[in-house]
Amino acid sequence: MAFDSIRRMLLHQAEEHGLTLQEDEPGRVTVETGYGLIGLREGVDASVTGTVAASDTRSLFVMKNAMVEQLRTVSPDLAETMRWSDSAATGGFPPNFQFGQVTRVERLGGAFLRVSLQVEDVSVFGDESFHFRLVLPPSGMTPDWPTVAPNGSTRWPKGPGVPHIPVYTVRSLDRSSNVMVMDVFRHDGGRITEWCEEIRAGDLRRSRLGIVGPGGGGLVNAQSLLIASDETGFPAVARLIEGLPEGAKAEVILETAGGAESPYPLPAREGVWVRWLSRQTGQTIADAVLEALPRHPTSAIWFAGEKKAARRLRSAAKAMGFPASELYITAFWAM
């Protein structure tokens, strides 16, 4: 590939996600992410040399995976033939993968379930670790787990044994007992909801599952925030409120089926104002956030909800001049 083409792709990603540009000079560019560094150089034996660096094995694997996935969007064949100089072993479990065992599922209000997981090594999750990916094999089949591909990325199972791999929030950690807690929004037809109900009913055949993480963004270090979410993001909102810096203020807009009848327990925090919206009356968080943005010219914006709404808000915020580094706008689900 031409160096300028892949350089532009990396710079676009850096701008889109508010990443730090460490250097951008003729023939070389380096970007800092939450996991480590990614660099591109005009090569001698090849058009481009790509380098990733990180402080630990798990983060390094995440960086490799990210580079392969980005390359796959423009040149799938080239992405498959990539090889790394450290010649990491292939075929085994990814370094950021471990097994978990469900120890408890309990009702949390009327709309949520709290799931406790005994994991192999909770220490890989820092105090600010926010998200992880469940790896849940299909019912009635022999589990098929992810492995490391020769190009350094995660090779996911395909065919009938493909697992369900949704992303969830780390609600709490018990480091003394290696227990991680997550909260699940109960909704009809949801595969994770059905799985939780199976275990609550005493069917433990799928109580062992895989966990990939930590992943995603962490807590937001800002003195002023505008936070908005529907039920799918309430556990993440609770973590954000708990992790607010000293003296921080936040406006929180939450959309539920029933409005002010909160289906989820949120921590009380001085300086945090919560407003509840009801879908039954036609209120939406997307409209409410657009109305609120002018009140928050210097705030960080955190949003979790439907994909089209997330795109709409991101475009509007950028048009209003909000820097990409202050936008934490994520699609948690799609129509």
ZINOR-V854360 format. One record per residue. RES is the residue in one letter. PHI is phi as a letter, one per 30 degrees, with the letter a starting at -180 (* if undefined). PSI is psi in whole degrees, 0 to 359 (none if undefined). OMEGA is omega in radians with two decimals (NA if undefined). Layout:
# ZINOR-V854360
res=RES phi=PHI psi=PSI omega=OMEGA
res=RES phi=PHI psi=PSI omega=OMEGA
This chain:
# ZINOR-V854360
res=M phi=* psi=149 omega=3.07
res=A phi=d psi=139 omega=-3.10
res=F phi=e psi=315 omega=-3.09
res=D phi=d psi=326 omega=-3.12
res=S phi=d psi=312 omega=-3.11
res=I phi=d psi=332 omega=3.04
res=R phi=d psi=314 omega=3.13
res=R phi=d psi=323 omega=3.12
res=M phi=d psi=317 omega=3.14
res=L phi=d psi=318 omega=3.14
res=L phi=d psi=325 omega=3.08
res=H phi=d psi=318 omega=3.11
res=Q phi=d psi=321 omega=3.13
res=A phi=d psi=317 omega=3.13
res=E phi=d psi=319 omega=-3.09
res=E phi=d psi=323 omega=-3.04
res=H phi=c psi=9 omega=3.08
res=G phi=i psi=36 omega=-3.12
res=L phi=d psi=157 omega=-3.11
res=T phi=d psi=127 omega=3.09
res=L phi=c psi=108 omega=-3.09
res=Q phi=d psi=322 omega=3.09
res=E phi=a psi=147 omega=3.06
res=D phi=a psi=90 omega=-3.09
res=E phi=b psi=167 omega=3.12
res=P phi=e psi=120 omega=3.08
res=G phi=i psi=6 omega=-3.13
res=R phi=a psi=141 omega=3.09
res=V phi=a psi=138 omega=-3.14
res=T phi=b psi=133 omega=-3.12
res=V phi=b psi=139 omega=3.09
res=E phi=c psi=131 omega=3.10
res=T phi=c psi=181 omega=3.10
res=G phi=d psi=347 omega=-3.10
res=Y phi=c psi=341 omega=-3.10
res=G phi=l psi=203 omega=-3.08
res=L phi=c psi=146 omega=2.99
res=I phi=b psi=127 omega=-3.08
res=G phi=b psi=148 omega=3.06
res=L phi=b psi=139 omega=3.12
res=R phi=b psi=143 omega=2.96
res=E phi=d psi=123 omega=-3.02
res=G phi=d psi=170 omega=3.06
res=V phi=c psi=310 omega=3.12
res=D phi=d psi=349 omega=3.12
res=A phi=b psi=164 omega=-3.12
res=S phi=d psi=321 omega=-3.07
res=V phi=b psi=137 omega=2.96
res=T phi=c psi=127 omega=3.12
res=G phi=c psi=140 omega=-3.13
res=T phi=b psi=139 omega=2.97
res=V phi=b psi=149 omega=3.14
res=A phi=b psi=143 omega=3.13
res=A phi=a psi=169 omega=-3.04
res=S phi=d psi=349 omega=3.14
res=D phi=a psi=168 omega=-3.04
res=T phi=d psi=318 omega=-3.12
res=R phi=d psi=314 omega=-3.13
res=S phi=d psi=322 omega=3.11
res=L phi=d psi=319 omega=3.11
res=F phi=d psi=319 omega=3.10
res=V phi=e psi=319 omega=3.13
res=M phi=d psi=317 omega=3.08
res=K phi=e psi=313 omega=-3.12
res=N phi=e psi=317 omega=-3.12
res=A phi=d psi=318 omega=-3.13
res=M phi=d psi=317 omega=3.11
res=V phi=d psi=316 omega=-3.11
res=E phi=d psi=321 omega=3.10
res=Q phi=d psi=318 omega=3.12
res=L phi=d psi=326 omega=-3.12
res=R phi=d psi=332 omega=-3.13
res=T phi=d psi=334 omega=-3.10
res=V phi=c psi=336 omega=-3.12
res=S phi=a psi=81 omega=-3.10
res=P phi=e psi=318 omega=-3.12
res=D phi=d psi=318 omega=3.14
res=L phi=d psi=322 omega=3.13
res=A phi=d psi=322 omega=-3.13
res=E phi=d psi=334 omega=-3.10
res=T phi=c psi=359 omega=3.10
res=M phi=e psi=143 omega=3.04
res=R phi=b psi=150 omega=-3.08
res=W phi=c psi=151 omega=-3.02
res=S phi=d psi=338 omega=-3.12
res=D phi=d psi=355 omega=3.06
res=S phi=h psi=48 omega=-3.13
res=A phi=d psi=148 omega=-3.13
res=A phi=d psi=141 omega=3.12
res=T phi=c psi=163 omega=3.07
res=G phi=j psi=339 omega=3.12
res=G phi=d psi=183 omega=3.09
res=F phi=d psi=145 omega=3.05
res=P phi=d psi=148 omega=-3.12
res=P phi=d psi=336 omega=-3.14
res=N phi=c psi=19 omega=3.13
res=F phi=c psi=141 omega=3.01
res=Q phi=a psi=168 omega=-3.14
res=F phi=c psi=150 omega=3.06
res=G phi=b psi=155 omega=3.13
res=Q phi=b psi=125 omega=3.12
res=V phi=d psi=127 omega=3.12
res=T phi=c psi=341 omega=-3.11
res=R phi=a psi=140 omega=2.99
res=V phi=b psi=124 omega=-3.11
res=E phi=b psi=153 omega=3.09
res=R phi=d psi=142 omega=3.10
res=L phi=b psi=94 omega=-3.01
res=G phi=i psi=201 omega=-3.10
res=G phi=c psi=346 omega=-2.98
res=A phi=b psi=3 omega=-3.07
res=F phi=b psi=159 omega=3.01
res=L phi=b psi=138 omega=3.09
res=R phi=c psi=125 omega=-3.07
res=V phi=c psi=127 omega=3.07
res=S phi=c psi=131 omega=-3.09
res=L phi=b psi=125 omega=2.98
res=Q phi=d psi=115 omega=-3.08
res=V phi=c psi=166 omega=-3.10
res=E phi=d psi=319 omega=-3.06
res=D phi=b psi=95 omega=-3.12
res=V phi=d psi=345 omega=-3.06
res=S phi=d psi=340 omega=3.13
res=V phi=d psi=345 omega=3.09
res=F phi=c psi=114 omega=3.10
res=G phi=d psi=176 omega=-3.12
res=D phi=d psi=335 omega=3.14
res=E phi=c psi=3 omega=3.10
res=S phi=d psi=130 omega=-2.94
res=F phi=c psi=315 omega=-3.01
res=H phi=b psi=161 omega=3.00
res=F phi=a psi=167 omega=-3.13
res=R phi=c psi=126 omega=3.01
res=L phi=d psi=145 omega=3.04
res=V phi=b psi=97 omega=-3.02
res=L phi=c psi=110 omega=3.11
res=P phi=d psi=156 omega=3.12
res=P phi=d psi=154 omega=-3.11
res=S phi=d psi=139 omega=3.03
res=G phi=i psi=10 omega=-3.12
res=M phi=b psi=154 omega=3.05
res=T phi=d psi=128 omega=-3.09
res=P phi=e psi=140 omega=3.05
res=D phi=b psi=112 omega=-2.98
res=W phi=c psi=159 omega=3.12
res=P phi=d psi=154 omega=3.11
res=T phi=b psi=173 omega=3.11
res=V phi=d psi=126 omega=3.12
res=A phi=d psi=161 omega=3.13
res=P phi=e psi=335 omega=3.14
res=N phi=d psi=9 omega=3.06
res=G phi=i psi=6 omega=3.13
res=S phi=c psi=176 omega=3.08
res=T phi=d psi=127 omega=3.05
res=R phi=c psi=110 omega=-3.12
res=W phi=d psi=144 omega=3.08
res=P phi=e psi=151 omega=3.11
res=K phi=b psi=171 omega=3.10
res=G phi=i psi=205 omega=-3.05
res=P phi=d psi=332 omega=-3.08
res=G phi=d psi=9 omega=-3.08
res=V phi=d psi=130 omega=-3.10
res=P phi=d psi=162 omega=2.97
res=H phi=d psi=129 omega=-3.00
res=I phi=b psi=61 omega=3.11
res=P phi=d psi=160 omega=3.10
res=V phi=c psi=136 omega=3.12
res=Y phi=b psi=164 omega=-3.13
res=T phi=c psi=137 omega=2.98
res=V phi=d psi=105 omega=-3.10
res=R phi=d psi=320 omega=3.08
res=S phi=a psi=162 omega=-3.14
res=L phi=b psi=139 omega=2.99
res=D phi=c psi=98 omega=-3.03
res=R phi=d psi=336 omega=-3.12
res=S phi=d psi=336 omega=-3.08
res=S phi=b psi=6 omega=-3.14
res=N phi=h psi=44 omega=3.13
res=V phi=c psi=132 omega=3.07
res=M phi=c psi=139 omega=-3.11
res=V phi=c psi=136 omega=3.03
res=M phi=b psi=154 omega=3.11
res=D phi=c psi=136 omega=-3.04
res=V phi=c psi=127 omega=3.03
res=F phi=d psi=122 omega=-3.11
res=R phi=d psi=124 omega=3.05
res=H phi=b psi=146 omega=-3.08
res=D phi=e psi=134 omega=3.10
res=G phi=i psi=354 omega=3.14
res=G phi=d psi=128 omega=-3.09
res=R phi=d psi=323 omega=3.12
res=I phi=d psi=324 omega=3.06
res=T phi=e psi=313 omega=3.14
res=E phi=d psi=320 omega=3.11
res=W phi=d psi=315 omega=3.12
res=C phi=d psi=318 omega=-3.12
res=E phi=d psi=326 omega=3.05
res=E phi=e psi=314 omega=-3.10
res=I phi=d psi=320 omega=3.10
res=R phi=d psi=329 omega=-3.14
res=A phi=d psi=357 omega=3.08
res=G phi=j psi=1 omega=3.11
res=D phi=d psi=104 omega=-3.03
res=L phi=c psi=13 omega=-3.06
res=R phi=d psi=332 omega=3.13
res=R phi=c psi=31 omega=3.14
res=S phi=d psi=345 omega=3.05
res=R phi=c psi=130 omega=-3.08
res=L phi=b psi=173 omega=3.10
res=G phi=c psi=157 omega=3.11
res=I phi=b psi=131 omega=3.06
res=V phi=c psi=124 omega=3.13
res=G phi=l psi=183 omega=0.05
res=P phi=d psi=164 omega=-3.14
res=G phi=a psi=172 omega=3.11
res=G phi=i psi=181 omega=-3.13
res=G phi=d psi=163 omega=3.13
res=G phi=c psi=204 omega=3.11
res=L phi=d psi=156 omega=-3.10
res=V phi=c psi=119 omega=-3.14
res=N phi=c psi=85 omega=-3.12
res=A phi=b psi=150 omega=3.14
res=Q phi=d psi=346 omega=3.11
res=S phi=b psi=128 omega=-3.10
res=L phi=b psi=149 omega=2.88
res=L phi=c psi=115 omega=-3.07
res=I phi=c psi=135 omega=3.14
res=A phi=b psi=142 omega=-3.10
res=S phi=a psi=156 omega=2.86
res=D phi=c psi=188 omega=-3.01
res=E phi=e psi=329 omega=-3.09
res=T phi=d psi=337 omega=-3.10
res=G phi=c psi=6 omega=-3.08
res=F phi=e psi=319 omega=3.08
res=P phi=e psi=322 omega=3.10
res=A phi=d psi=321 omega=3.10
res=V phi=d psi=318 omega=3.11
res=A phi=d psi=317 omega=3.10
res=R phi=d psi=319 omega=3.13
res=L phi=d psi=315 omega=-3.13
res=I phi=d psi=315 omega=3.12
res=E phi=d psi=327 omega=-3.05
res=G phi=c psi=10 omega=3.14
res=L phi=d psi=140 omega=3.08
res=P phi=d psi=160 omega=3.11
res=E phi=e psi=129 omega=3.10
res=G phi=i psi=0 omega=-3.12
res=A phi=d psi=154 omega=3.09
res=K phi=b psi=147 omega=-3.11
res=A phi=b psi=137 omega=2.93
res=E phi=c psi=126 omega=-3.07
res=V phi=c psi=124 omega=3.13
res=I phi=c psi=120 omega=-3.05
res=L phi=b psi=133 omega=-3.14
res=E phi=c psi=129 omega=3.11
res=T phi=b psi=173 omega=3.08
res=A phi=d psi=328 omega=-3.03
res=G phi=c psi=10 omega=3.09
res=G phi=i psi=233 omega=-3.01
res=A phi=d psi=346 omega=3.06
res=E phi=d psi=87 omega=-3.02
res=S phi=d psi=128 omega=3.09
res=P phi=d psi=7 omega=-3.03
res=Y phi=b psi=135 omega=-3.14
res=P phi=d psi=121 omega=3.10
res=L phi=c psi=144 omega=3.12
res=P phi=d psi=143 omega=3.06
res=A phi=d psi=137 omega=-3.11
res=R phi=b psi=130 omega=3.09
res=E phi=d psi=136 omega=3.14
res=G phi=i psi=4 omega=3.14
res=V phi=c psi=122 omega=3.13
res=W phi=c psi=124 omega=-3.08
res=V phi=c psi=131 omega=3.07
res=R phi=b psi=129 omega=-3.10
res=W phi=c psi=136 omega=3.08
res=L phi=c psi=150 omega=3.13
res=S phi=c psi=125 omega=3.06
res=R phi=d psi=336 omega=-3.12
res=Q phi=d psi=336 omega=3.12
res=T phi=c psi=8 omega=3.10
res=G phi=i psi=5 omega=3.12
res=Q phi=d psi=141 omega=3.11
res=T phi=b psi=148 omega=3.12
res=I phi=d psi=329 omega=-3.14
res=A phi=d psi=311 omega=3.13
res=D phi=d psi=319 omega=-3.11
res=A phi=d psi=321 omega=3.14
res=V phi=d psi=318 omega=3.11
res=L phi=e psi=322 omega=3.11
res=E phi=d psi=329 omega=-3.07
res=A phi=d psi=338 omega=-3.04
res=L phi=e psi=316 omega=3.14
res=P phi=d psi=338 omega=3.11
res=R phi=d psi=353 omega=-3.03
res=H phi=b psi=55 omega=-3.07
res=P phi=d psi=337 omega=-3.11
res=T phi=c psi=14 omega=-3.11
res=S phi=d psi=156 omega=2.88
res=A phi=d psi=143 omega=-3.08
res=I phi=c psi=121 omega=3.12
res=W phi=b psi=124 omega=-3.10
res=F phi=b psi=138 omega=3.00
res=A phi=b psi=129 omega=-3.13
res=G phi=l psi=211 omega=-3.07
res=E phi=d psi=150 omega=-3.00
res=K phi=d psi=313 omega=-3.11
res=K phi=d psi=322 omega=3.11
res=A phi=d psi=321 omega=3.12
res=A phi=d psi=317 omega=3.11
res=R phi=d psi=317 omega=3.14
res=R phi=d psi=315 omega=-3.12
res=L phi=d psi=319 omega=3.13
res=R phi=d psi=315 omega=3.13
res=S phi=d psi=317 omega=-3.13
res=A phi=d psi=317 omega=-3.12
res=A phi=d psi=319 omega=3.11
res=K phi=d psi=319 omega=3.13
res=A phi=d psi=331 omega=3.13
res=M phi=d psi=357 omega=3.06
res=G phi=j psi=9 omega=3.08
res=F phi=d psi=131 omega=3.11
res=P phi=d psi=146 omega=-3.12
res=A phi=e psi=329 omega=-3.11
res=S phi=d psi=345 omega=3.14
res=E phi=c psi=8 omega=-3.14
res=L phi=c psi=119 omega=3.10
res=Y phi=b psi=70 omega=-3.00
res=I phi=c psi=117 omega=-3.00
res=T phi=b psi=140 omega=3.03
res=A phi=d psi=116 omega=3.10
res=F phi=c psi=343 omega=3.11
res=W phi=a psi=169 omega=-3.12
res=A phi=b psi=148 omega=3.08
res=M phi=d psi=none omega=NA
